[in-house]
Amino acid sequence: MALLKHITLICILALTGFNVKAFEITLAEQQINGMLAVSFPVKQSYQGFDLTFSDPKVSLISITNSIALKSVILAEQNGQKLRAIASAQGQVYYNRQQQVIEIIKPSLVEFTVLDNSIEQSEIAIDSLKQVIGQQLPMIFLLDVKQINQLFPGLQPKDIVIRDNGLVISL
């Protein structure tokens, strides 16, 4: 399965023709979204709920060097379901040690319930809505090691958002 994801990533990058300059690689929002699609859906458990995050969409905000990430969340418990859209925004950061691009200091910007069959969920929903504007844990965005498959030995020095693209300086 991991090999299939890596092959898919390489195909996405090759087909979308990302821009490579002498010392920079620029990934457009569409390319980042394509790379994220390979690693989604993401499933995890939290406080008795089975959570599934899907349909990630990234928006790059160059003026603040930040990234917004919107995702559909499906929470399931005992056959009951809640589906919502959540958006978080934070600063782009390259973690050299783990070779990943992260969203650090993200905050929840939006949480909208789409449909809900979970009994007595009002308290939980109100609690989530109170988190809007507060800082969340770091969010993993991209694994630079995947890009290294195309460009072995790639060691980014800096990562910034410029002109609606994620610019990786080498």
Secondary structure, 3 states (H helix, E strand, C coil): CHHHHHHHHHHHHHHHCCEECCCEEEEEHHHHHHHHHHHCCEEEEECCEEEEEEEEEEEEEHHHCEEEEEEEEEEEECCEEEEEEEEEEEEEEEECCCCEEEEEEEEEEEEEEEEECCCCCHHHHHHHHHCCCCECCCEEEEEHHHHHCCCCCCCCCEEEEECCEEEEEC
